[in-house]
Amino acid sequence: MEPLNPMRKMKKEREQNIFDAPPYCQKEFPVIPLVDECLPVPLRLEVSDATRIMYFMENFNGISSQELEFDINTYLKEACQASDVFIIHIMRISQQGRVQMLTDRVLENEVIMPLSRKTIDSIIKWDGRNYVCSKELDPEVRKICRAVMGKKGDPMHVIPILCRCRRDKDSTLRFHGNPVALVCLLNCEKIDYYVLRATQELFRYCSTTLINTMEGEEEARLKKNCHLLLEGSKSLFRNIHNLDKLVKEIMLSARNLTDAERCSLYLLDPEHLHWVSRVFSPEPAAGLLEVRIAMDQAIAAHVAAVGRTLNIPNAYEHPLFHRGEDAATGVRTRNILCFPIRDERELLVGVGQLSNKKNGTFDVFDEQIVEAFSMNCGISFMHSLMFRKLEECVTRSRMAQEIMIYKIQVTMEDVAQVLCCKTVHRIPYFDMYEFLTRSIITPETVCYVLRMFDDLDYLRKFKIRDITLIKFFLTIKNVYRENPFTNWQHGFATGHFVYCMLKQLGLVDNRYISPLEGLALLIAGFCHDVDHLGCTNPFILTTKSALANFFSSELCMKARHSLNQTLTILNLEGCNILEGLNDRDYNICIELIKDLILSTDLSIHLKLLYKQKKICTEFYQNFNSAHRYYLCSLLMTAADLSDFGKDWANTKRISWYLLEEFFKFGDMEKLREREPITAMNREHAKVPDLLVEFLEEICLPVFSIFSTLFPELETLRFNLEDNIEIWKRLIDYFVEQELSGRMGLDVLLSDGLDAEVHKIREEIRKEKLEAAVPIEEEEEEVQKIHEEGSNFSM
C-alpha cells in the first residue's frame, strides 16, 4: 500500500476544487436588470466542466477565425457527442448568414446567404431560463443548412449565441445581448438541455475573442481592399491613354478587389442595339473576348435601367441570366455581382459584371468596394474616350498640316532661284520710309528680305544661313492668304518699315533696344499677319470654329493663330533661322517674337498706348526692360500702319484694300443671316467717314507719339495729317456720287476722284499761302520797328 502523503492528497483535492468559490463568496449571484420581460443567462456553469473550459480558454489563441472556430467545433463535437458542428455567423450590416467551416475542415466555398434581422427575431425565443431557437426554423436558416450539409441534417440542434458585450443600442431589441451566431450540431447523443447549456456556457467565454478576431479580419480585408482600390485607381489613370489597356485594367482590378474568377464590361452599341461584352478570363493569354447580347435579355440591361448594384448568388436561377455567354466562354457561371459604372456627372458609362467568386458568394463588402471603384472606372473611361478623340483630332490636324505643308512646300529649286538671282536689287531710296514697297514685284520680295538681313549684318551676327533664311521666308510668303489687305505684300511692307527704322534711327547702335530685340522685331514684322483669316475675333468665337475651340479666350485670336503658324514654320526642316543662337538667346527671341506679334492686336495696342506715350514724351530708359517692350510694341504698331503715312496715291490704294477686306467680311455675315455693323456693310458704309475715324483715332496717335521721340518721323505725321484733311473734304463728294447710284469703293477707284483730290490740294495750297502772307507782313513790320529802334539809339 502506498504511504499516506497529506500534501499530495491536499494538492489533489485542491486541483479538483480549484474553481469552487471560497466560503465568504458562496452565495447566489446577483440578478442583472433586464430589458422588458427578458431574464439574463445564468452565470453559474450547470453542465460544463469548469476546469476543461479553463484549459480550453488557455489554448484558445489562434491567429485566425478559422483556427478558433476549429477549436470550438472540436470541443462541442466531443462534449455533445455530435457527428458534425458548424457555426452560422450573423452579419448584421449585410443581413446575411456566413458559414466558413464544417467541424474540422474549411469549406471549399464559403456559404453566404440572406439572413435578415426579421428572421433572427422570429426564431430566437426565451423559454423562461434560456434563449433557444424555435423548432420550426425559418426557410432562410434551412436554406443555409442545406447548402452546408446537403440533405442530411436531421436531427439537428440550432442554438442561438448572444453576446452581451456587443449590446445593440436599439431600444426595441427583444434580446439581452446581440445575436452573433447560430450554432448547428448534428446527431447529438446528449440530451437537448445539455447540448443547449454546454454550447452557451462555452460561448459565454470565447465569443468575444472569436468576434474580435473576425472583426480584425474584416478590418484587414477592408485595408487590403482599400490598398487594392488605390492601386487599381493608379493603374487606371496610368493607362488612360490606351482604351484597350484601360478596359483590361478595369476588369483585372475589379476581379482582384472581389476575388472573382471572371469579369465582364458591357458597353452599349447604339448602332446595333446590343450590349457588347468584353470578358476577361482568368488566363492572361486568353485576353479579351467580345460577346454580343440583346438589350432586353441581359442582366446588364436591368442594372443599367435601375442604376443599382445587383448581387445574384445563383446565376441559373435568375430569369435575366443569359446562358449564351457561358456557351461562348465555356465557363459555368455560379454567382454574379453586376454594378453600374458612372462618370463624375452621374451619367451611365457602362456596366461591370463579376462572376464566380473564388470563395463563396459575393457579400455586401464586395458591393461596397465595387461601387467605390466604379466611380474611378467611369471617370477614367470617359477621360480615355476624350483622350482618344483628342488623339484623333491631333492626327487629323497633323494630316491637314502635312497637306498644307505639302501645298506650301518650298523646294530647293525655289531656294536656288532666289539665291542665284541675277537681278541687281538696287532700287533708289529703298531704305527710306517713303519707299512704296508694293512697287516691287512679288517674286522678288524674298530677294529684298535677304538684302535687308544682310544690310543689317544679321546674317553674320546671329549665324543665320542664307539658305535657311530664304526657305523660311518663302514658306511664310506661301502661307499668307490672298486677302485684299492682310496678305504677303502687307507683311513685306511692315517688315520693310521695321528695317528702315532699325537702319535710319540706329535703334540698336544707339542702344534704344538690344540686338536680339532688333532681330525679333524684324522677324515679327514680316510674320505678324501670316495666315490671317480675314475676319474679326468675335466672328471666330460665334461661329465656334476650330480656332475658337483651340484658344480659351476671345482676346488676340487672330494674332495668336499667326504666332502659332510662325512657330510651326520655324520648326519645319530647314526653316529654323534661329538655330545659330544659344539656348538662352533662343528662348528669349521666341518670347520677344510672341510679345511683338500679339502687340499688333488693337485690343493690346489700346491698352499699351498710355504707357507708350508716357515713356516717349517724358523719359525713356533703355536699361529698363519694360520700357524697351513698350517701345518695341509701338514700333510694331507703327510699322503695321506705315502705309497710311505715305503719299496720297499709296494711301488711297491701301484704303481700298482695307475696306474691301472689311466688306468681304460683312458679306460673310450676311450669308449667315446676320446684319453686319455699318463699317463692314458695303451698302451703308460711309467711306470717307470710316477712313477719317480710323486715321484720327488709330494711326495719328501712334505717329504723333513716335515723332516726339524720333523727330525724323515727323514727315510721316505730316503726310497723315494731309491725308486726313483730304478725306474730310471728300465727304461731300462721296455723298454726291452715292446719290447718283455709285458705291463707295467704286468712287474710290474712279478717275473723277483724282480730279477732285487735285482741286482739294489746290484749295489747301491757296489757304496755306493766304495764311502765310499775314505772317510775312507781320514779320516785316517787326523788323522795321527793330531797325528804327537801332537808329534812335545811335
C-alpha positions in Angstrom: 0.0 0.0 0.0 1.2 3.5 -0.8 2.1 5.5 2.2 -0.1 8.4 3.2 1.1 11.7 1.9 -1.1 14.5 3.2 0.5 17.1 0.9 -0.3 15.1 -2.1 -3.8 14.5 -1.0 -4.3 18.1 -0.3 -2.9 19.0 -3.7 -5.3 16.6 -5.4 -8.3 18.0 -3.6 -7.2 21.5 -4.4 -7.0 20.7 -8.1 -10.4 19.2 -8.2 -12.0 22.2 -6.3 -9.9 24.9 -7.9 -13.0 26.7 -9.3 -15.0 26.4 -6.1 -15.8 29.8 -4.5 -14.3 30.5 -1.1 -16.7 30.3 1.9 -17.2 34.0 2.1 -18.3 34.2 -1.5 -20.6 31.2 -1.6 -23.8 32.9 -2.2 -26.2 33.4 -5.1 -25.0 35.6 -7.9 -26.8 38.9 -8.3 -29.5 39.2 -10.9 -28.7 41.7 -13.7 -31.6 44.1 -14.6 -33.1 43.2 -18.0 -35.0 44.9 -20.7 -38.7 44.3 -20.8 -39.6 40.7 -19.7 -36.3 39.0 -20.5 -34.1 37.4 -17.9 -30.3 37.1 -18.0 -28.5 33.9 -18.9 -27.4 32.4 -15.5 -23.7 32.8 -14.8 -23.3 29.5 -13.0 -21.9 26.6 -15.0 -24.6 23.9 -15.0 -23.3 21.2 -17.3 -19.8 22.2 -18.3 -16.6 21.2 -16.6 -15.0 24.4 -15.4 -11.5 23.0 -15.5 -11.9 21.8 -19.0 -13.3 25.2 -20.1 -10.3 26.9 -18.4 -7.8 24.7 -20.2 -9.7 25.4 -23.4 -9.5 29.1 -23.0 -5.8 28.8 -22.1 -5.2 27.3 -25.6 -7.8 29.5 -27.3 -5.3 31.7 -29.1 -5.5 31.0 -32.8 -4.4 33.8 -35.1 -7.4 33.4 -37.5 -11.1 32.9 -37.0 -10.9 29.5 -38.8 -8.4 28.2 -36.2 -10.6 29.5 -33.4 -13.7 28.0 -35.0 -11.8 24.7 -35.4 -11.2 24.6 -31.6 -14.8 25.5 -30.8 -16.2 22.8 -33.2 -13.9 20.2 -31.9 -14.8 21.0 -28.3 -18.6 20.9 -29.0 -18.3 17.8 -31.0 -16.7 15.9 -28.2 -18.7 17.5 -25.4 -22.1 16.9 -27.1 -21.0 13.7 -29.0 -22.2 15.2 -32.3 -21.4 14.0 -35.8 -20.9 17.5 -37.2 -20.8 21.0 -36.0 -20.9 24.3 -37.9 -21.5 28.0 -37.0 -23.7 30.4 -38.9 -22.2 33.8 -38.3 -24.8 36.5 -38.3 -23.7 39.5 -40.3 -25.9 42.4 -39.1 -24.8 45.0 -41.6 -25.4 43.0 -44.7 -28.2 40.9 -43.1 -26.5 37.7 -44.3 -25.5 34.4 -42.7 -22.0 33.1 -43.3 -20.6 29.6 -42.8 -16.9 29.0 -43.4 -16.2 25.6 -41.6 -17.8 22.3 -41.1 -16.5 20.7 -37.9 -12.7 20.4 -38.6 -12.5 21.3 -42.2 -12.7 24.6 -44.1 -15.4 24.7 -46.8 -14.2 24.9 -50.3 -16.7 27.7 -50.9 -18.0 29.8 -48.1 -21.8 29.7 -47.8 -23.1 33.3 -47.6 -26.9 33.6 -47.9 -29.5 36.1 -46.8 -30.4 36.1 -43.1 -32.5 39.1 -42.2 -33.0 40.6 -38.8 -36.6 39.8 -39.0 -35.8 36.1 -39.4 -33.5 36.3 -36.3 -36.2 37.9 -34.2 -38.7 35.2 -35.3 -36.6 32.1 -34.5 -35.0 33.1 -31.2 -37.3 32.6 -28.2 -37.0 32.9 -24.4 -38.2 29.7 -22.6 -38.1 31.2 -19.1 -34.5 30.1 -18.4 -32.6 30.2 -21.7 -32.6 31.6 -25.2 -33.5 28.9 -27.7 -34.4 28.5 -31.3 -37.9 27.5 -32.3 -38.1 24.0 -33.7 -39.8 25.3 -36.8 -36.8 27.0 -38.4 -37.2 29.8 -40.8 -36.7 28.9 -44.5 -33.7 31.2 -44.7 -31.9 29.2 -42.0 -32.9 25.9 -43.5 -31.6 27.0 -46.9 -28.2 27.8 -45.3 -28.1 24.4 -43.5 -29.0 22.6 -46.7 -26.2 24.5 -48.6 -23.7 23.3 -45.9 -24.9 19.7 -45.2 -26.9 18.8 -48.2 -30.0 16.6 -47.5 -28.6 15.2 -44.2 -29.0 17.2 -41.1 -31.7 15.6 -39.0 -31.9 15.6 -36.1 -30.2 18.9 -35.7 -29.8 21.4 -32.8 -29.7 25.1 -33.6 -28.6 27.2 -30.6 -28.5 31.0 -30.6 -25.5 32.8 -29.3 -25.9 36.2 -27.8 -23.0 38.5 -27.0 -23.8 40.9 -24.1 -20.7 42.9 -24.6 -22.0 43.7 -28.1 -25.3 45.1 -26.8 -27.3 46.8 -29.6 -28.4 50.3 -28.7 -31.7 49.8 -30.3 -34.3 50.1 -27.5 -36.7 47.8 -29.4 -34.4 44.8 -29.3 -36.0 41.8 -27.7 -32.8 40.2 -26.6 -30.4 40.7 -23.7 -27.4 41.0 -25.9 -26.7 41.0 -29.6 -27.3 37.8 -31.6 -23.9 37.0 -33.2 -24.2 33.3 -34.3 -26.3 30.2 -34.7 -24.5 27.0 -33.7 -25.7 23.9 -35.5 -25.0 20.4 -34.1 -26.0 17.3 -35.9 -26.9 13.9 -34.4 -26.0 14.7 -30.8 -26.1 11.8 -28.4 -26.5 14.1 -25.4 -29.9 15.4 -24.3 -31.2 18.6 -25.7 -30.8 20.6 -22.5 -27.2 19.5 -22.1 -26.4 20.5 -25.7 -28.0 23.9 -25.2 -26.3 24.7 -21.9 -22.9 23.3 -22.9 -22.9 25.4 -26.1 -24.0 28.6 -24.4 -21.6 28.2 -21.5 -18.7 27.7 -23.9 -19.6 30.8 -25.9 -20.0 32.8 -22.7 -16.2 33.0 -22.6 -15.0 32.5 -26.1 -17.5 34.5 -28.2 -15.7 37.9 -27.6 -12.4 36.5 -28.7 -13.9 34.9 -31.8 -15.9 38.1 -32.8 -12.9 40.3 -32.2 -10.8 38.1 -34.4 -13.4 38.1 -37.2 -13.8 41.8 -37.0 -10.0 42.2 -37.2 -10.0 40.0 -40.3 -12.7 42.2 -41.8 -10.6 45.3 -41.0 -7.6 43.6 -42.6 -9.7 42.7 -45.6 -11.0 46.3 -45.8 -7.5 47.6 -45.5 -6.4 45.3 -48.3 -9.3 46.3 -50.5 -8.6 50.0 -49.9 -5.0 49.4 -50.9 -6.1 47.4 -54.0 -8.6 50.2 -54.7 -5.9 52.8 -54.7 -3.5 50.7 -56.7 -6.3 49.9 -59.2 -7.1 53.6 -59.5 -3.5 54.4 -60.1 -3.2 51.8 -62.8 -6.4 53.1 -64.4 -5.1 56.6 -64.8 -1.7 55.3 -65.8 -3.3 53.6 -68.8 -5.8 56.3 -69.6 -4.0 56.9 -73.0 -4.9 53.5 -74.3 -8.6 52.4 -74.2 -7.9 48.7 -74.7 -5.4 48.6 -71.9 -7.7 50.6 -69.7 -10.6 48.2 -70.2 -8.4 45.3 -69.4 -7.0 47.1 -66.3 -10.6 47.9 -65.1 -11.6 44.3 -65.3 -8.4 43.0 -63.8 -8.6 45.4 -60.9 -12.3 44.7 -60.2 -11.6 41.0 -60.3 -8.7 41.3 -57.8 -10.8 43.5 -55.5 -13.6 41.0 -55.2 -11.6 37.8 -55.7 -13.7 36.8 -58.7 -12.7 34.5 -61.5 -14.1 36.4 -64.4 -15.1 40.0 -65.1 -17.1 41.4 -68.0 -17.5 45.0 -69.1 -20.7 45.9 -71.0 -20.8 48.8 -73.4 -23.8 49.8 -75.4 -23.5 49.5 -79.2 -26.2 52.0 -80.3 -26.0 51.1 -84.0 -27.0 47.5 -83.4 -28.9 47.9 -80.1 -26.8 45.3 -78.4 -24.7 45.2 -75.3 -21.1 44.5 -76.3 -19.4 42.5 -73.5 -15.7 42.4 -73.2 -14.8 39.4 -71.0 -11.5 39.0 -69.2 -10.8 35.4 -68.3 -8.5 34.1 -65.6 -5.9 33.1 -68.1 -3.9 36.3 -69.2 -3.1 34.6 -72.5 -6.8 34.4 -73.4 -7.0 38.2 -73.5 -10.3 39.9 -74.3 -13.3 38.1 -75.7 -16.2 40.0 -77.2 -19.8 38.8 -76.8 -22.9 40.5 -78.1 -26.1 40.2 -76.1 -29.6 41.6 -76.9 -30.5 44.6 -74.7 -33.7 43.0 -73.4 -32.1 39.8 -72.3 -29.0 40.8 -70.3 -28.7 41.4 -66.6 -26.5 44.4 -67.5 -29.6 46.0 -69.2 -31.5 45.6 -66.0 -28.7 47.1 -63.9 -28.3 50.0 -66.4 -32.1 50.7 -66.2 -32.4 50.7 -62.4 -29.0 52.1 -61.8 -28.3 49.9 -58.7 -25.9 47.0 -58.0 -27.3 43.5 -58.3 -26.0 40.6 -56.3 -27.1 37.2 -57.6 -26.0 34.2 -55.5 -27.2 31.6 -58.1 -27.0 32.8 -61.7 -29.0 30.0 -63.3 -32.0 30.7 -61.0 -32.2 34.3 -62.2 -34.6 34.9 -65.1 -32.4 37.5 -66.8 -29.3 35.4 -66.9 -28.1 34.9 -70.5 -26.7 31.4 -70.8 -25.2 32.1 -74.2 -22.3 33.8 -72.6 -21.4 30.6 -70.8 -21.7 28.7 -74.1 -19.3 31.2 -75.7 -16.7 31.2 -73.0 -17.0 27.6 -71.9 -17.2 28.5 -68.2 -20.2 27.9 -66.0 -21.4 30.9 -64.1 -22.3 30.3 -60.4 -22.8 33.7 -58.9 -22.9 37.3 -60.3 -22.2 40.8 -59.0 -23.3 43.4 -61.5 -22.8 47.1 -61.0 -23.3 50.3 -63.0 -20.4 52.5 -64.0 -20.9 56.3 -63.9 -18.7 59.3 -64.6 -18.4 62.4 -62.4 -21.7 63.8 -63.8 -23.5 60.6 -62.7 -24.1 59.6 -66.3 -24.1 55.9 -67.1 -21.0 54.9 -69.0 -21.2 51.1 -68.8 -22.0 48.1 -66.7 -19.4 45.8 -65.0 -20.2 42.2 -64.2 -18.2 39.9 -61.9 -18.7 36.2 -61.9 -17.8 33.2 -59.8 -16.3 34.4 -56.5 -13.5 32.0 -55.7 -14.5 31.5 -52.1 -18.3 31.6 -51.5 -20.6 34.2 -52.9 -20.3 38.0 -53.2 -21.3 39.9 -50.0 -22.1 43.4 -49.0 -18.5 44.4 -48.7 -17.9 43.3 -52.3 -20.8 45.5 -53.3 -19.4 48.5 -51.4 -15.9 48.1 -52.9 -17.2 47.8 -56.5 -19.4 50.8 -56.0 -16.5 52.9 -54.8 -14.3 51.5 -57.7 -17.0 52.1 -60.3 -16.7 55.9 -60.0 -13.0 55.8 -60.8 -13.7 53.5 -63.7 -16.3 55.9 -65.1 -14.1 58.9 -64.8 -11.0 57.2 -66.3 -13.1 55.6 -69.0 -14.7 59.0 -70.1 -11.3 60.7 -69.9 -9.8 57.9 -72.1 -12.6 58.4 -74.6 -11.8 62.1 -74.6 -8.1 61.4 -74.9 -8.9 59.1 -77.9 -10.9 61.9 -79.5 -8.2 64.3 -78.8 -5.7 62.0 -80.4 -7.9 61.7 -83.5 -8.2 65.5 -83.7 -4.4 65.8 -83.3 -4.0 63.2 -86.0 -6.4 64.9 -88.3 -4.7 68.2 -87.6 -1.3 66.7 -88.4 -2.7 65.3 -91.6 -4.2 68.7 -92.5 -0.9 70.3 -91.6 1.0 67.9 -93.7 -1.3 68.6 -96.6 -0.8 72.4 -96.0 2.9 71.9 -95.8 2.8 69.8 -99.0 1.0 72.6 -100.8 3.2 75.4 -99.4 6.3 73.2 -99.6 9.4 75.1 -100.7 11.8 73.0 -102.8 15.5 73.5 -103.1 14.9 74.7 -106.7 12.9 77.6 -105.3 15.6 78.4 -102.8 18.2 78.2 -105.6 16.3 80.7 -107.8 16.4 83.3 -105.0 20.0 82.5 -104.0 21.2 82.7 -107.6 19.0 85.5 -108.7 20.9 87.6 -111.3 18.8 90.7 -110.9 20.6 93.6 -109.2 18.3 94.6 -106.4 19.4 98.2 -106.1 16.3 100.4 -106.1 16.9 104.1 -105.1 15.7 105.2 -101.7 14.9 101.6 -100.7 15.9 102.3 -97.1 13.7 105.4 -96.8 10.3 105.5 -95.0 8.5 106.9 -98.0 9.5 104.0 -100.3 6.5 102.2 -101.8 7.0 98.5 -101.2 4.2 97.4 -103.5 6.2 98.7 -106.4 8.4 95.5 -106.0 7.0 92.5 -107.8 6.1 89.6 -105.5 8.6 87.0 -106.8 11.5 89.4 -105.9 10.3 90.3 -102.4 12.2 87.5 -100.7 15.4 88.7 -102.5 14.9 92.0 -100.8 14.3 90.3 -97.5 17.7 88.7 -97.8 19.2 92.1 -98.7 17.6 93.6 -95.6 19.1 91.0 -93.2 22.5 91.2 -94.9 22.4 95.1 -94.8 21.8 95.0 -91.1 24.6 92.4 -90.7 22.1 90.0 -89.0 23.3 87.0 -91.1 26.8 87.2 -89.5 25.7 88.4 -86.0 23.2 85.7 -85.4 24.8 82.9 -87.6 21.8 82.7 -90.0 22.4 80.7 -93.1 21.2 82.3 -96.3 19.6 79.1 -97.5 17.6 78.7 -94.2 16.5 82.4 -94.4 15.3 82.1 -97.9 13.4 78.8 -97.3 11.8 80.3 -94.1 10.5 83.4 -95.8 9.4 81.6 -99.0 7.3 79.4 -96.7 6.0 82.4 -94.9 5.1 84.1 -98.2 3.2 80.9 -99.3 1.3 80.7 -96.0 -0.1 84.2 -96.3 -3.6 84.1 -97.6 -4.8 86.0 -100.6 -6.7 88.6 -98.6 -7.2 92.1 -100.1 -5.2 93.7 -97.3 -3.7 91.3 -94.9 -1.5 89.4 -97.4 2.2 89.0 -98.0 2.5 92.4 -99.5 1.3 93.9 -96.3 3.7 91.7 -94.3 6.5 92.7 -96.5 5.7 96.4 -96.1 5.6 96.0 -92.3 8.9 94.2 -92.3 10.4 96.8 -94.6 9.4 99.7 -92.3 11.0 97.9 -89.4 14.2 97.6 -91.4 14.1 101.3 -92.2 13.7 102.3 -88.6 16.5 99.9 -87.5 18.8 101.5 -90.0 17.8 105.2 -90.2 17.1 105.6 -86.4 20.0 103.4 -85.3 17.8 101.7 -82.7 20.4 99.1 -81.9 23.5 101.2 -82.4 22.1 104.0 -80.2 21.0 101.4 -77.6 17.3 102.1 -77.7 16.8 98.3 -78.0 19.1 95.2 -77.8 20.4 93.4 -80.9 18.2 90.4 -80.0 15.2 92.7 -79.8 16.1 94.1 -83.2 16.2 90.6 -84.7 12.8 89.7 -83.1 11.3 92.9 -84.3 12.3 92.3 -87.9 11.0 88.7 -87.9 7.8 89.7 -86.3 7.2 92.5 -88.8 7.2 90.1 -91.7 5.2 87.3 -89.9 2.7 89.3 -87.8 -0.3 88.6 -90.1 0.7 85.2 -91.5 -2.4 83.1 -92.4 -4.7 85.9 -91.4 -8.3 84.7 -91.6 -9.8 88.0 -92.9 -12.4 88.2 -90.1 -12.8 89.5 -86.6 -12.2 87.8 -83.3 -15.9 87.8 -82.3 -16.8 86.2 -85.6 -14.4 83.4 -84.9 -15.9 82.9 -81.5 -19.6 83.0 -82.5 -19.1 80.6 -85.4 -17.5 78.1 -83.0 -14.7 77.3 -85.4 -11.8 75.1 -84.6 -9.7 78.2 -83.9 -12.3 79.3 -81.3 -12.0 75.9 -79.6 -8.3 76.0 -79.7 -7.9 79.3 -77.8 -9.5 79.7 -74.4 -10.1 83.4 -74.8 -11.5 85.8 -77.4 -8.5 88.1 -76.9 -6.0 88.1 -79.8 -7.3 85.0 -81.5 -6.0 86.1 -85.0 -2.7 87.2 -83.6 -2.3 84.0 -81.6 -3.1 82.0 -84.7 -0.4 83.9 -86.7 2.0 83.3 -83.9 1.3 79.6 -83.9 1.8 79.4 -87.7 5.1 81.3 -87.4 6.4 78.9 -84.8 5.2 75.9 -86.7 7.1 77.1 -89.8 10.1 77.9 -87.7 10.2 74.2 -86.6 10.0 72.8 -90.1 13.0 71.2 -91.5 15.4 73.7 -92.9 13.5 76.7 -91.7 14.9 77.4 -88.3 16.6 80.7 -88.8 17.3 80.9 -85.0 19.3 77.7 -84.9 22.6 79.6 -84.5 21.5 81.1 -81.2 22.4 79.5 -77.9 19.6 78.1 -75.7 19.2 81.2 -73.6 19.1 83.6 -76.6 16.8 81.3 -78.5 14.2 81.2 -75.7 14.4 85.0 -75.3 14.0 85.6 -79.0 10.9 83.3 -79.2 9.3 85.2 -76.3 10.1 88.5 -77.9 8.5 87.4 -81.2 5.5 86.2 -79.3 5.0 89.5 -77.5 5.6 91.6 -80.6 3.1 89.7 -82.8 0.4 89.8 -80.1 1.0 93.6 -79.7 -0.3 94.2 -83.2 -3.8 93.3 -82.0 -5.7 96.5 -81.5 -7.0 95.4 -78.1 -3.4 95.1 -76.8 -2.3 98.3 -78.6 -5.0 100.4 -76.9 -4.1 99.1 -73.5 -0.4 99.9 -74.0 -0.9 103.3 -75.7 -0.9 105.4 -72.5 2.3 103.9 -71.2 3.9 104.2 -74.6 3.0 107.9 -74.7 4.4 108.4 -71.2 7.9 106.8 -71.9 8.2 108.6 -75.3 7.2 112.1 -74.1 8.6 112.1 -70.5 11.6 109.8 -70.3 12.9 106.6 -71.8 15.3 104.2 -70.0 17.0 101.8 -72.3 18.2 99.7 -69.3 14.5 99.2 -68.3 13.1 96.0 -70.0 9.5 97.3 -69.6 10.4 100.5 -71.4 12.0 98.5 -74.2 8.9 96.3 -74.5 6.6 99.4 -74.8 8.9 100.9 -77.4 9.2 97.7 -79.5 5.4 97.4 -79.3 5.0 100.9 -80.6 7.5 100.2 -83.3 5.5 97.2 -84.4 2.2 99.1 -84.5 3.8 102.0 -86.4 5.2 99.5 -89.0 1.8 97.8 -89.2 0.1 101.2 -90.0 3.0 102.7 -92.0 1.3 102.5 -95.4 -1.2 105.1 -94.3 1.6 107.6 -93.5 2.9 107.7 -97.1 1.7 109.8 -100.1 -1.9 110.1 -101.1 -1.8 107.7 -104.1 -0.5 104.9 -101.9 -2.9 105.8 -99.1 -5.9 105.7 -101.5 -4.9 102.2 -102.8 -4.2 100.8 -99.3 -7.6 102.2 -98.1 -9.3 100.3 -100.9 -7.6 97.1 -99.9 -8.6 97.6 -96.3 -12.2 98.4 -97.0 -12.6 95.6 -99.5 -11.5 93.2 -96.7 -14.0 94.7 -94.3 -16.8 94.5 -96.8 -16.0 90.9 -97.7 -16.3 90.0 -94.0 -19.7 91.9 -94.0 -20.8 89.7 -96.9 -19.9 86.6 -94.9 -22.1 87.9 -92.0 -25.0 88.4 -94.5 -24.6 84.8 -95.7 -25.1 83.7 -92.1 -28.3 85.9 -92.0 -26.7 88.3 -89.6 -26.7 92.1 -90.1 -23.1 93.3 -90.1 -22.0 96.6 -88.5 -22.2 99.7 -90.6 -18.4 99.8 -91.0 -18.5 96.4 -92.8 -21.7 96.9 -94.8 -20.8 97.9 -98.3 -24.3 99.3 -98.9 -24.4 101.6 -95.9 -20.8 102.4 -95.1 -19.6 106.0 -95.5 -16.1 105.5 -96.9 -14.6 108.9 -96.0 -16.1 108.9 -92.5 -14.6 105.4 -91.8 -11.2 106.4 -93.0 -11.1 109.7 -91.1 -12.2 107.9 -87.9 -9.6 105.2 -88.5 -6.7 107.6 -89.3 -7.5 110.0 -86.5 -8.2 107.6 -83.7 -5.7 104.8 -84.5 -3.0 106.0 -86.8 -2.4 109.6 -85.8 -1.8 109.0 -82.1 0.9 106.4 -82.9 2.9 108.7 -85.3 2.4 111.7 -83.0 4.0 109.8 -80.1 6.7 108.4 -82.3 7.7 111.8 -83.8 8.1 113.1 -80.2 10.9 110.6 -79.5 12.2 110.5 -83.1 11.8 113.9 -84.9 12.9 112.2 -88.1 9.5 110.6 -88.4 7.6 114.0 -88.5 7.3 113.7 -92.2 5.0 110.6 -91.8 2.9 112.5 -89.3 2.6 115.5 -91.7 1.6 113.1 -94.6 -1.0 111.5 -92.3 -2.5 114.9 -91.3 -2.7 115.9 -95.0 -4.4 112.7 -95.9 -6.9 113.1 -93.1 -7.7 116.6 -94.4 -8.3 115.4 -97.9 -10.6 112.6 -96.7 -12.6 115.2 -94.7 -13.1 117.4 -97.7 -14.1 114.4 -99.9 -17.2 113.6 -97.7 -19.5 115.9 -99.7 -18.1 114.5 -103.0 -18.9 110.9 -101.9 -22.4 111.9 -100.9 -23.0 113.3 -104.3 -21.7 110.2 -106.0 -23.8 107.9 -103.9 -26.9 110.0 -104.8 -26.1 109.2 -108.4 -26.0 105.5 -107.6 -22.3 104.8 -107.3 -21.0 102.7 -104.3 -18.2 103.9 -102.1 -15.5 101.6 -103.4 -16.3 102.3 -107.0 -15.9 106.0 -106.3 -12.6 105.3 -104.6 -11.1 103.9 -107.8 -12.7 106.4 -110.2 -10.8 108.9 -112.3 -13.1 111.6 -111.1 -11.8 111.2 -107.5 -8.3 112.0 -108.6 -9.5 115.2 -110.2 -11.4 116.1 -107.1 -8.4 115.5 -105.0 -6.3 117.7 -107.3 -8.9 120.6 -106.7 -8.7 120.0 -103.0 -4.9 120.1 -103.0 -5.1 123.5 -104.8 -7.5 124.8 -102.2 -5.3 123.6 -99.4 -2.2 125.2 -101.0 -4.0 128.5 -101.5 -5.2 128.5 -97.9 -1.7 127.9 -96.7 -0.4 130.8 -98.9 -3.1 133.1 -97.7 -2.3 132.2 -94.1 1.4 132.7 -94.7 1.1 136.3 -96.2 -0.1 138.0 -92.9 2.6 136.3 -91.1 5.3 137.6 -93.6 3.8 141.2 -93.3 3.9 141.0 -89.5 7.5 139.8 -89.6 8.4 142.8 -91.9 6.7 145.3 -89.5 8.6 143.8 -86.6 11.8 144.1 -88.5 11.2 147.7 -89.3 10.5 148.6 -85.7 13.8 147.0 -84.7 15.6 148.9 -87.3 14.1 152.3 -86.2 15.0 151.5 -82.6 18.6 150.8 -83.5 18.8 154.1 -85.5 17.4 156.0 -82.5 20.0 154.5 -80.1 22.8 155.6 -82.5 
